[in-house]
Amino acid sequence: MTEESKNSLLSLLGLARRAGKLAMGRTRAKAALHSKSAEMILLASDISGALQREINYLAANEKTPVYTPGFSINEIYYACAFKSGVIAVTDKNFAAKILSLVK
């Protein structure tokens, strides 16, 4: 992922956060997965292996895609004003745009 697309993705996450279309944090992301409102899951690159395995397992059960775009928890904090390593995107349009930037 280029630096430009990474910055675009972080800006888009900030916009989605302000729009209320993200479930940030382990607990909220798990709740979004269980309620089937999560369109996709984004993981920070520096989360623990145990958390990554847990989220991957839950997302696989709900058939929700999981991506690790390569940004850290601190980068998410600067973009969204919320320190989190797990983000559930709950809006189809935001998820589609994020997917175009991730791939």
Buried (B, 14 or more C-beta within 10 A) or exposed (E): EEEEBBBBBBEBBBBBBEEEBBBBBBEBBBBBBEEEBBBBBBBBEEBEEEBBEBBBEBBEEEEBBBBBBEBEBEBBEEBBEBEBBBBBBBBEEBBEBBBEBBE
